[in-house]
Amino acid sequence: MTETNIEALQSQIAALEQQIAAKRAESGADTAAPYERNEVHAAVGEQIAEAVPGYQPAPSVNTPATEVPSWQDPALAAQVQELVNVAFTQGLQAALDQAIKTENPALVDAFHDLLADQLHQELLNRKKVEVAP
């Protein structure tokens, strides 16, 4: 990753942390507790919903081990990973602009899932979240 890419990722992580902290403060939840995957998923979904007209993020649920996540669909996997790469290097809005142009709701939903999972993993790496028991 180049320094610009790292700065873009740092900025995205900081914005996500602020968004989750604000939601927790609003609801009276513990703002210092580690973030859960569903909080990251919901926060990313809200950002996407603001940019994509008519997008309704699916509720965050743990995918059963037997069910293949939407972003692993062979028809979408390469496009979804490319959108995540754009989000990490150029910002979420740039990735959303590309996703919107496809007019493919399944792609946007798969992008949401993978981006949330990869951002959650990054937060795990930074010890901002704990692994769920």
VMD Tcl script that builds the backbone (N, CA, C; Angstrom):
set m [mol new atoms 399]
animate dup $m
set s [atomselect $m all]
$s set {name element resname resid chain x y z} {
  {N N MET 1 A 0.839 -1.184 0.000}
  {CA C MET 1 A 0.000 0.000 0.000}
  {C C MET 1 A 0.877 1.238 0.000}
  {N N THR 2 A 0.517 2.206 -0.809}
  {CA C THR 2 A 1.272 3.448 -0.813}
  {C C THR 2 A 0.853 4.290 0.379}
  {N N GLU 3 A 1.619 5.344 0.632}
  {CA C GLU 3 A 1.303 6.210 1.769}
  {C C GLU 3 A -0.065 6.871 1.600}
  {N N THR 4 A -0.428 7.249 0.380}
  {CA C THR 4 A -1.747 7.838 0.124}
  {C C THR 4 A -2.844 6.828 0.429}
  {N N ASN 5 A -2.637 5.569 0.039}
  {CA C ASN 5 A -3.613 4.517 0.317}
  {C C ASN 5 A -3.761 4.307 1.811}
  {N N ILE 6 A -2.658 4.298 2.531}
  {CA C ILE 6 A -2.695 4.119 3.977}
  {C C ILE 6 A -3.425 5.281 4.628}
  {N N GLU 7 A -3.188 6.487 4.154}
  {CA C GLU 7 A -3.884 7.656 4.697}
  {C C GLU 7 A -5.386 7.566 4.436}
  {N N ALA 8 A -5.785 7.106 3.252}
  {CA C ALA 8 A -7.209 6.954 2.930}
  {C C ALA 8 A -7.841 5.920 3.856}
  {N N LEU 9 A -7.150 4.799 4.067}
  {CA C LEU 9 A -7.665 3.769 4.960}
  {C C LEU 9 A -7.743 4.291 6.390}
  {N N GLN 10 A -6.707 4.995 6.844}
  {CA C GLN 10 A -6.709 5.571 8.194}
  {C C GLN 10 A -7.897 6.507 8.365}
  {N N SER 11 A -8.156 7.318 7.361}
  {CA C SER 11 A -9.261 8.263 7.410}
  {C C SER 11 A -10.602 7.525 7.483}
  {N N GLN 12 A -10.758 6.475 6.682}
  {CA C GLN 12 A -12.000 5.693 6.686}
  {C C GLN 12 A -12.221 5.039 8.050}
  {N N ILE 13 A -11.156 4.484 8.626}
  {CA C ILE 13 A -11.267 3.818 9.933}
  {C C ILE 13 A -11.644 4.850 10.997}
  {N N ALA 14 A -11.006 6.008 10.972}
  {CA C ALA 14 A -11.306 7.051 11.957}
  {C C ALA 14 A -12.752 7.514 11.842}
  {N N ALA 15 A -13.234 7.690 10.620}
  {CA C ALA 15 A -14.622 8.117 10.418}
  {C C ALA 15 A -15.588 7.047 10.910}
  {N N LEU 16 A -15.271 5.794 10.661}
  {CA C LEU 16 A -16.108 4.690 11.115}
  {C C LEU 16 A -16.146 4.640 12.640}
  {N N GLU 17 A -14.992 4.796 13.267}
  {CA C GLU 17 A -14.938 4.807 14.729}
  {C C GLU 17 A -15.777 5.942 15.299}
  {N N GLN 18 A -15.699 7.115 14.700}
  {CA C GLN 18 A -16.484 8.261 15.170}
  {C C GLN 18 A -17.976 8.010 15.002}
  {N N GLN 19 A -18.361 7.424 13.884}
  {CA C GLN 19 A -19.764 7.143 13.616}
  {C C GLN 19 A -20.314 6.151 14.644}
  {N N ILE 20 A -19.562 5.100 14.928}
  {CA C ILE 20 A -20.015 4.104 15.901}
  {C C ILE 20 A -20.061 4.708 17.302}
  {N N ALA 21 A -19.052 5.497 17.663}
  {CA C ALA 21 A -19.033 6.139 18.984}
  {C C ALA 21 A -20.225 7.082 19.148}
  {N N ALA 22 A -20.555 7.825 18.097}
  {CA C ALA 22 A -21.702 8.742 18.161}
  {C C ALA 22 A -23.002 7.969 18.354}
  {N N LYS 23 A -23.165 6.857 17.634}
  {CA C LYS 23 A -24.361 6.031 17.780}
  {C C LYS 23 A -24.469 5.488 19.202}
  {N N ARG 24 A -23.338 5.044 19.742}
  {CA C ARG 24 A -23.347 4.507 21.100}
  {C C ARG 24 A -23.691 5.602 22.112}
  {N N ALA 25 A -23.107 6.767 21.935}
  {CA C ALA 25 A -23.382 7.869 22.858}
  {C C ALA 25 A -24.855 8.252 22.807}
  {N N GLU 26 A -25.410 8.264 21.614}
  {CA C GLU 26 A -26.821 8.603 21.411}
  {C C GLU 26 A -27.745 7.601 22.119}
  {N N SER 27 A -27.346 6.330 22.107}
  {CA C SER 27 A -28.191 5.299 22.716}
  {C C SER 27 A -27.849 5.037 24.175}
  {N N GLY 28 A -26.798 5.691 24.685}
  {CA C GLY 28 A -26.398 5.502 26.075}
  {C C GLY 28 A -25.537 4.271 26.288}
  {N N ALA 29 A -25.061 3.658 25.215}
  {CA C ALA 29 A -24.210 2.475 25.326}
  {C C ALA 29 A -22.788 2.879 25.698}
  {N N ASP 30 A -22.018 1.911 26.134}
  {CA C ASP 30 A -20.627 2.127 26.539}
  {C C ASP 30 A -19.780 2.453 25.300}
  {N N THR 31 A -19.303 3.688 25.211}
  {CA C THR 31 A -18.529 4.108 24.043}
  {C C THR 31 A -17.123 3.525 24.038}
  {N N ALA 32 A -16.656 3.010 25.171}
  {CA C ALA 32 A -15.301 2.464 25.240}
  {C C ALA 32 A -15.261 0.964 24.961}
  {N N ALA 33 A -16.422 0.314 24.914}
  {CA C ALA 33 A -16.456 -1.133 24.669}
  {C C ALA 33 A -15.985 -1.436 23.246}
  {N N PRO 34 A -15.403 -2.612 23.049}
  {CA C PRO 34 A -14.985 -2.986 21.683}
  {C C PRO 34 A -16.183 -3.023 20.735}
  {N N TYR 35 A -15.945 -2.689 19.482}
  {CA C TYR 35 A -17.007 -2.676 18.478}
  {C C TYR 35 A -17.342 -4.097 18.068}
  {N N GLU 36 A -18.619 -4.337 17.856}
  {CA C GLU 36 A -19.052 -5.640 17.381}
  {C C GLU 36 A -19.218 -5.591 15.868}
  {N N ARG 37 A -19.167 -6.764 15.234}
  {CA C ARG 37 A -19.276 -6.835 13.781}
  {C C ARG 37 A -20.560 -6.187 13.284}
  {N N ASN 38 A -21.678 -6.417 13.993}
  {CA C ASN 38 A -22.945 -5.869 13.503}
  {C C ASN 38 A -22.959 -4.343 13.573}
  {N N GLU 39 A -22.212 -3.736 14.491}
  {CA C GLU 39 A -22.119 -2.271 14.544}
  {C C GLU 39 A -21.352 -1.741 13.338}
  {N N VAL 40 A -20.282 -2.425 12.972}
  {CA C VAL 40 A -19.502 -2.029 11.798}
  {C C VAL 40 A -20.357 -2.187 10.548}
  {N N HIS 41 A -21.055 -3.306 10.444}
  {CA C HIS 41 A -21.916 -3.575 9.285}
  {C C HIS 41 A -22.992 -2.496 9.152}
  {N N ALA 42 A -23.628 -2.141 10.276}
  {CA C ALA 42 A -24.687 -1.124 10.252}
  {C C ALA 42 A -24.127 0.250 9.876}
  {N N ALA 43 A -22.971 0.606 10.416}
  {CA C ALA 43 A -22.376 1.913 10.120}
  {C C ALA 43 A -22.003 2.029 8.645}
  {N N VAL 44 A -21.420 0.984 8.090}
  {CA C VAL 44 A -21.072 0.993 6.663}
  {C C VAL 44 A -22.347 1.040 5.829}
  {N N GLY 45 A -23.374 0.303 6.242}
  {CA C GLY 45 A -24.647 0.314 5.525}
  {C C GLY 45 A -25.279 1.692 5.492}
  {N N GLU 46 A -25.181 2.428 6.599}
  {CA C GLU 46 A -25.719 3.788 6.639}
  {C C GLU 46 A -24.988 4.697 5.653}
  {N N GLN 47 A -23.663 4.557 5.585}
  {CA C GLN 47 A -22.891 5.378 4.656}
  {C C GLN 47 A -23.274 5.068 3.219}
  {N N ILE 48 A -23.448 3.798 2.917}
  {CA C ILE 48 A -23.826 3.407 1.558}
  {C C ILE 48 A -25.234 3.896 1.239}
  {N N ALA 49 A -26.150 3.768 2.193}
  {CA C ALA 49 A -27.536 4.200 1.976}
  {C C ALA 49 A -27.625 5.690 1.688}
  {N N GLU 50 A -26.732 6.480 2.289}
  {CA C GLU 50 A -26.717 7.925 2.023}
  {C C GLU 50 A -26.314 8.226 0.587}
  {N N ALA 51 A -25.482 7.363 0.010}
  {CA C ALA 51 A -24.947 7.630 -1.323}
  {C C ALA 51 A -25.694 6.923 -2.448}
  {N N VAL 52 A -26.353 5.819 -2.138}
  {CA C VAL 52 A -27.018 5.029 -3.168}
  {C C VAL 52 A -28.529 5.183 -3.018}
  {N N PRO 53 A -29.172 5.858 -3.953}
  {CA C PRO 53 A -30.623 6.058 -3.860}
  {C C PRO 53 A -31.371 4.731 -3.774}
  {N N GLY 54 A -32.254 4.634 -2.796}
  {CA C GLY 54 A -33.085 3.456 -2.658}
  {C C GLY 54 A -32.430 2.246 -2.019}
  {N N TYR 55 A -31.166 2.342 -1.635}
  {CA C TYR 55 A -30.494 1.185 -1.039}
  {C C TYR 55 A -30.983 0.976 0.385}
  {N N GLN 56 A -31.410 -0.220 0.680}
  {CA C GLN 56 A -31.837 -0.608 2.016}
  {C C GLN 56 A -30.902 -1.711 2.483}
  {N N PRO 57 A -29.973 -1.400 3.388}
  {CA C PRO 57 A -29.058 -2.450 3.830}
  {C C PRO 57 A -29.810 -3.562 4.550}
  {N N ALA 58 A -29.412 -4.774 4.250}
  {CA C ALA 58 A -29.999 -5.928 4.942}
  {C C ALA 58 A -29.505 -5.917 6.376}
  {N N PRO 59 A -30.323 -6.392 7.309}
  {CA C PRO 59 A -29.864 -6.433 8.692}
  {C C PRO 59 A -28.633 -7.323 8.815}
  {N N SER 60 A -27.756 -6.950 9.715}
  {CA C SER 60 A -26.536 -7.717 9.927}
  {C C SER 60 A -26.863 -8.967 10.724}
  {N N VAL 61 A -26.575 -10.084 10.135}
  {CA C VAL 61 A -26.771 -11.359 10.823}
  {C C VAL 61 A -25.541 -12.212 10.564}
  {N N ASN 62 A -25.293 -13.122 11.458}
  {CA C ASN 62 A -24.182 -14.042 11.235}
  {C C ASN 62 A -24.603 -15.053 10.184}
  {N N THR 63 A -23.803 -15.161 9.144}
  {CA C THR 63 A -24.102 -16.073 8.046}
  {C C THR 63 A -23.819 -17.503 8.498}
  {N N PRO 64 A -24.774 -18.415 8.333}
  {CA C PRO 64 A -24.506 -19.808 8.695}
  {C C PRO 64 A -23.324 -20.346 7.896}
  {N N ALA 65 A -22.579 -21.243 8.491}
  {CA C ALA 65 A -21.385 -21.787 7.849}
  {C C ALA 65 A -21.707 -22.452 6.516}
  {N N THR 66 A -22.932 -22.925 6.349}
  {CA C THR 66 A -23.303 -23.609 5.114}
  {C C THR 66 A -23.702 -22.640 4.009}
  {N N GLU 67 A -23.938 -21.378 4.341}
  {CA C GLU 67 A -24.370 -20.382 3.352}
  {C C GLU 67 A -23.164 -19.581 2.853}
  {N N VAL 68 A -23.047 -19.463 1.554}
  {CA C VAL 68 A -21.938 -18.719 0.960}
  {C C VAL 68 A -22.257 -17.230 1.022}
  {N N PRO 69 A -21.343 -16.405 1.588}
  {CA C PRO 69 A -21.590 -14.961 1.619}
  {C C PRO 69 A -21.776 -14.410 0.210}
  {N N SER 70 A -22.584 -13.357 0.096}
  {CA C SER 70 A -22.907 -12.798 -1.219}
  {C C SER 70 A -21.666 -12.373 -1.992}
  {N N TRP 71 A -20.647 -11.891 -1.287}
  {CA C TRP 71 A -19.457 -11.411 -1.986}
  {C C TRP 71 A -18.588 -12.538 -2.524}
  {N N GLN 72 A -18.906 -13.786 -2.167}
  {CA C GLN 72 A -18.154 -14.914 -2.713}
  {C C GLN 72 A -18.823 -15.511 -3.943}
  {N N ASP 73 A -19.952 -14.946 -4.337}
  {CA C ASP 73 A -20.625 -15.379 -5.554}
  {C C ASP 73 A -19.640 -15.192 -6.708}
  {N N PRO 74 A -19.320 -16.255 -7.436}
  {CA C PRO 74 A -18.332 -16.139 -8.515}
  {C C PRO 74 A -18.655 -15.049 -9.532}
  {N N ALA 75 A -19.943 -14.779 -9.724}
  {CA C ALA 75 A -20.337 -13.757 -10.697}
  {C C ALA 75 A -20.018 -12.354 -10.188}
  {N N LEU 76 A -19.858 -12.196 -8.878}
  {CA C LEU 76 A -19.641 -10.870 -8.294}
  {C C LEU 76 A -18.270 -10.683 -7.649}
  {N N ALA 77 A -17.618 -11.767 -7.286}
  {CA C ALA 77 A -16.424 -11.704 -6.437}
  {C C ALA 77 A -15.352 -10.727 -6.930}
  {N N ALA 78 A -14.994 -10.795 -8.195}
  {CA C ALA 78 A -13.935 -9.923 -8.713}
  {C C ALA 78 A -14.356 -8.456 -8.674}
  {N N GLN 79 A -15.596 -8.174 -9.078}
  {CA C GLN 79 A -16.086 -6.790 -9.064}
  {C C GLN 79 A -16.158 -6.250 -7.641}
  {N N VAL 80 A -16.619 -7.075 -6.721}
  {CA C VAL 80 A -16.755 -6.648 -5.327}
  {C C VAL 80 A -15.389 -6.346 -4.734}
  {N N GLN 81 A -14.423 -7.230 -4.966}
  {CA C GLN 81 A -13.081 -6.998 -4.421}
  {C C GLN 81 A -12.471 -5.730 -5.018}
  {N N GLU 82 A -12.716 -5.488 -6.298}
  {CA C GLU 82 A -12.211 -4.265 -6.922}
  {C C GLU 82 A -12.825 -3.035 -6.268}
  {N N LEU 83 A -14.119 -3.077 -5.967}
  {CA C LEU 83 A -14.776 -1.947 -5.299}
  {C C LEU 83 A -14.196 -1.725 -3.900}
  {N N VAL 84 A -13.923 -2.804 -3.182}
  {CA C VAL 84 A -13.317 -2.673 -1.853}
  {C C VAL 84 A -11.924 -2.066 -1.976}
  {N N ASN 85 A -11.168 -2.501 -2.973}
  {CA C ASN 85 A -9.834 -1.921 -3.189}
  {C C ASN 85 A -9.939 -0.423 -3.464}
  {N N VAL 86 A -10.918 -0.027 -4.263}
  {CA C VAL 86 A -11.127 1.395 -4.547}
  {C C VAL 86 A -11.494 2.134 -3.259}
  {N N ALA 87 A -12.368 1.530 -2.445}
  {CA C ALA 87 A -12.770 2.166 -1.185}
  {C C ALA 87 A -11.564 2.381 -0.272}
  {N N PHE 88 A -10.671 1.407 -0.223}
  {CA C PHE 88 A -9.501 1.517 0.652}
  {C C PHE 88 A -8.443 2.464 0.102}
  {N N THR 89 A -8.410 2.651 -1.210}
  {CA C THR 89 A -7.364 3.490 -1.792}
  {C C THR 89 A -7.833 4.890 -2.166}
  {N N GLN 90 A -9.094 4.990 -2.627}
  {CA C GLN 90 A -9.584 6.281 -3.102}
  {C C GLN 90 A -10.728 6.826 -2.264}
  {N N GLY 91 A -11.270 5.991 -1.377}
  {CA C GLY 91 A -12.359 6.425 -0.522}
  {C C GLY 91 A -13.663 5.744 -0.880}
  {N N LEU 92 A -14.557 5.732 0.102}
  {CA C LEU 92 A -15.843 5.062 -0.061}
  {C C LEU 92 A -16.658 5.671 -1.193}
  {N N GLN 93 A -16.679 6.987 -1.296}
  {CA C GLN 93 A -17.504 7.626 -2.325}
  {C C GLN 93 A -17.067 7.224 -3.727}
  {N N ALA 94 A -15.773 7.112 -3.962}
  {CA C ALA 94 A -15.292 6.698 -5.281}
  {C C ALA 94 A -15.768 5.283 -5.604}
  {N N ALA 95 A -15.726 4.399 -4.617}
  {CA C ALA 95 A -16.190 3.026 -4.831}
  {C C ALA 95 A -17.697 3.001 -5.070}
  {N N LEU 96 A -18.424 3.796 -4.310}
  {CA C LEU 96 A -19.881 3.846 -4.489}
  {C C LEU 96 A -20.253 4.411 -5.852}
  {N N ASP 97 A -19.524 5.407 -6.312}
  {CA C ASP 97 A -19.790 5.957 -7.640}
  {C C ASP 97 A -19.678 4.862 -8.702}
  {N N GLN 98 A -18.645 4.016 -8.573}
  {CA C GLN 98 A -18.480 2.920 -9.531}
  {C C GLN 98 A -19.603 1.897 -9.385}
  {N N ALA 99 A -19.972 1.588 -8.148}
  {CA C ALA 99 A -21.034 0.596 -7.913}
  {C C ALA 99 A -22.370 1.082 -8.462}
  {N N ILE 100 A -22.666 2.356 -8.267}
  {CA C ILE 100 A -23.935 2.926 -8.738}
  {C C ILE 100 A -24.039 2.817 -10.256}
  {N N LYS 101 A -22.938 3.035 -10.935}
  {CA C LYS 101 A -22.944 2.976 -12.399}
  {C C LYS 101 A -23.346 1.605 -12.922}
  {N N THR 102 A -23.111 0.564 -12.141}
  {CA C THR 102 A -23.458 -0.791 -12.595}
  {C C THR 102 A -24.953 -1.049 -12.545}
  {N N GLU 103 A -25.684 -0.258 -11.736}
  {CA C GLU 103 A -27.124 -0.448 -11.547}
  {C C GLU 103 A -27.439 -1.894 -11.147}
  {N N ASN 104 A -26.561 -2.477 -10.319}
  {CA C ASN 104 A -26.705 -3.856 -9.881}
  {C C ASN 104 A -26.843 -3.887 -8.361}
  {N N PRO 105 A -28.073 -3.985 -7.841}
  {CA C PRO 105 A -28.276 -3.992 -6.388}
  {C C PRO 105 A -27.556 -5.140 -5.679}
  {N N ALA 106 A -27.440 -6.289 -6.337}
  {CA C ALA 106 A -26.736 -7.422 -5.724}
  {C C ALA 106 A -25.261 -7.097 -5.532}
  {N N LEU 107 A -24.678 -6.377 -6.480}
  {CA C LEU 107 A -23.281 -5.974 -6.367}
  {C C LEU 107 A -23.103 -4.999 -5.206}
  {N N VAL 108 A -24.007 -4.039 -5.071}
  {CA C VAL 108 A -23.922 -3.066 -3.981}
  {C C VAL 108 A -24.053 -3.783 -2.638}
  {N N ASP 109 A -24.970 -4.728 -2.540}
  {CA C ASP 109 A -25.157 -5.469 -1.294}
  {C C ASP 109 A -23.930 -6.314 -0.972}
  {N N ALA 110 A -23.378 -6.973 -1.966}
  {CA C ALA 110 A -22.178 -7.785 -1.752}
  {C C ALA 110 A -20.995 -6.889 -1.360}
  {N N PHE 111 A -20.897 -5.726 -1.988}
  {CA C PHE 111 A -19.854 -4.757 -1.651}
  {C C PHE 111 A -19.995 -4.333 -0.188}
  {N N HIS 112 A -21.213 -4.044 0.234}
  {CA C HIS 112 A -21.477 -3.657 1.619}
  {C C HIS 112 A -20.974 -4.745 2.574}
  {N N ASP 113 A -21.316 -5.995 2.292}
  {CA C ASP 113 A -20.925 -7.101 3.169}
  {C C ASP 113 A -19.408 -7.253 3.246}
  {N N LEU 114 A -18.748 -7.269 2.104}
  {CA C LEU 114 A -17.301 -7.471 2.108}
  {C C LEU 114 A -16.570 -6.286 2.715}
  {N N LEU 115 A -16.995 -5.076 2.391}
  {CA C LEU 115 A -16.350 -3.897 2.958}
  {C C LEU 115 A -16.486 -3.896 4.481}
  {N N ALA 116 A -17.682 -4.185 4.973}
  {CA C ALA 116 A -17.890 -4.232 6.425}
  {C C ALA 116 A -17.008 -5.298 7.056}
  {N N ASP 117 A -16.927 -6.468 6.430}
  {CA C ASP 117 A -16.088 -7.541 6.975}
  {C C ASP 117 A -14.609 -7.154 6.979}
  {N N GLN 118 A -14.141 -6.521 5.916}
  {CA C GLN 118 A -12.724 -6.156 5.862}
  {C C GLN 118 A -12.411 -4.996 6.805}
  {N N LEU 119 A -13.336 -4.054 6.954}
  {CA C LEU 119 A -13.129 -2.983 7.930}
  {C C LEU 119 A -13.166 -3.540 9.347}
  {N N HIS 120 A -14.051 -4.486 9.603}
  {CA C HIS 120 A -14.105 -5.132 10.919}
  {C C HIS 120 A -12.781 -5.840 11.198}
  {N N GLN 121 A -12.241 -6.532 10.197}
  {CA C GLN 121 A -10.952 -7.205 10.357}
  {C C GLN 121 A -9.852 -6.194 10.658}
  {N N GLU 122 A -9.879 -5.066 9.981}
  {CA C GLU 122 A -8.880 -4.021 10.231}
  {C C GLU 122 A -9.005 -3.497 11.663}
  {N N LEU 123 A -10.230 -3.336 12.142}
  {CA C LEU 123 A -10.434 -2.908 13.530}
  {C C LEU 123 A -9.946 -3.979 14.504}
  {N N LEU 124 A -10.132 -5.249 14.161}
  {CA C LEU 124 A -9.587 -6.330 14.981}
  {C C LEU 124 A -8.067 -6.226 15.046}
  {N N ASN 125 A -7.471 -6.003 13.896}
  {CA C ASN 125 A -6.011 -5.878 13.834}
  {C C ASN 125 A -5.509 -4.717 14.699}
  {N N ARG 126 A -6.296 -3.655 14.780}
  {CA C ARG 126 A -5.918 -2.485 15.565}
  {C C ARG 126 A -6.381 -2.590 17.017}
  {N N LYS 127 A -6.966 -3.755 17.342}
  {CA C LYS 127 A -7.454 -4.025 18.703}
  {C C LYS 127 A -8.550 -3.047 19.133}
  {N N LYS 128 A -9.331 -2.587 18.181}
  {CA C LYS 128 A -10.485 -1.732 18.470}
  {C C LYS 128 A -11.718 -2.588 18.728}
  {N N VAL 129 A -11.651 -3.849 18.317}
  {CA C VAL 129 A -12.734 -4.801 18.564}
  {C C VAL 129 A -12.111 -6.080 19.097}
  {N N GLU 130 A -12.944 -6.903 19.689}
  {CA C GLU 130 A -12.497 -8.203 20.164}
  {C C GLU 130 A -13.197 -9.286 19.350}
  {N N VAL 131 A -12.548 -10.441 19.257}
  {CA C VAL 131 A -13.162 -11.543 18.556}
  {C C VAL 131 A -14.351 -12.022 19.365}
  {N N ALA 132 A -15.470 -12.205 18.693}
  {CA C ALA 132 A -16.687 -12.661 19.376}
  {C C ALA 132 A -16.466 -14.077 19.905}
  {N N PRO 133 A -17.021 -14.368 21.086}
  {CA C PRO 133 A -16.838 -15.714 21.666}
  {C C PRO 133 A -17.564 -16.770 20.861}
}
mol reanalyze $m
mol bondsrecalc $m
mol representation Tube
mol addrep $m
